Amino acid sequence: MSDTANVPDWIRATAEQRGLSKALKLFPDGVKGAVEKGLKPLGTPAQGISPIASPASVFNPARFEQNK
């Protein structure tokens, strides 16, 4: 087990919000590494394409309701 003192506050807050405070206590280096890796982009966008070229669609539950 390592010391949780070397974990930045923003990583600690993120882990607590996600319900990972026990994992952070037991494996602080693992949680810290997972957060840092998860925040990195998957790759560089293709040449000439913006990373926000196609924004995510918005879920609208009203579209699935049936009119009675």
C-alpha positions as CSV (number, residue, x, y, z in Angstrom):
1,M,0.0,0.0,0.0
2,S,1.3,3.5,-0.8
3,D,0.7,6.8,0.9
4,T,-2.3,8.7,-0.3
5,A,-0.6,12.0,0.5
6,N,1.0,12.2,-3.0
7,V,-2.5,12.1,-4.7
8,P,-3.6,15.5,-5.8
9,D,-6.9,16.9,-4.4
10,W,-8.7,17.0,-7.7
11,I,-8.0,13.2,-8.2
12,R,-9.2,12.6,-4.6
13,A,-12.4,14.6,-5.2
14,T,-13.1,12.8,-8.5
15,A,-12.6,9.4,-6.9
16,E,-15.0,10.3,-4.0
17,Q,-17.6,11.5,-6.5
18,R,-17.4,8.2,-8.4
19,G,-17.6,6.1,-5.2
20,L,-14.0,5.0,-5.3
21,S,-12.8,6.4,-2.0
22,K,-12.1,2.9,-0.6
23,A,-10.2,2.0,-3.8
24,L,-8.2,5.2,-3.4
25,K,-7.3,4.3,0.2
26,L,-6.2,0.8,-0.8
27,F,-4.6,1.5,-4.2
28,P,-3.8,5.2,-4.5
29,D,-1.2,4.8,-7.3
30,G,-3.6,2.6,-9.3
31,V,-6.5,5.1,-9.0
32,K,-4.2,8.0,-9.8
33,G,-2.8,6.3,-12.9
34,A,-6.3,5.3,-14.1
35,V,-7.6,8.9,-13.7
36,E,-4.6,10.3,-15.6
37,K,-4.9,7.7,-18.4
38,G,-8.6,8.2,-18.6
39,L,-8.2,11.9,-19.2
40,K,-5.8,11.5,-22.2
41,P,-7.3,11.6,-25.7
42,L,-7.6,8.3,-27.5
43,G,-5.6,9.7,-30.4
44,T,-5.0,12.7,-32.6
45,P,-7.8,13.6,-35.0
46,A,-7.3,13.0,-38.7
47,Q,-5.7,15.9,-40.6
48,G,-8.2,18.6,-41.4
49,I,-10.9,17.4,-39.0
50,S,-11.6,19.2,-35.7
51,P,-12.0,17.0,-32.6
52,I,-15.5,18.5,-32.3
53,A,-16.5,18.0,-35.9
54,S,-19.4,15.8,-35.0
55,P,-20.8,16.5,-31.6
56,A,-22.5,13.8,-29.6
57,S,-26.2,13.4,-30.2
58,V,-28.6,14.4,-27.5
59,F,-30.9,11.8,-26.0
60,N,-34.5,13.0,-26.1
61,P,-36.8,10.5,-24.3
62,A,-39.9,12.3,-25.8
63,R,-39.0,10.9,-29.2
64,F,-39.8,7.4,-27.9
65,E,-43.1,8.2,-26.3
66,Q,-46.2,7.0,-28.1
67,N,-49.1,9.4,-28.6
68,K,-52.3,8.0,-27.1
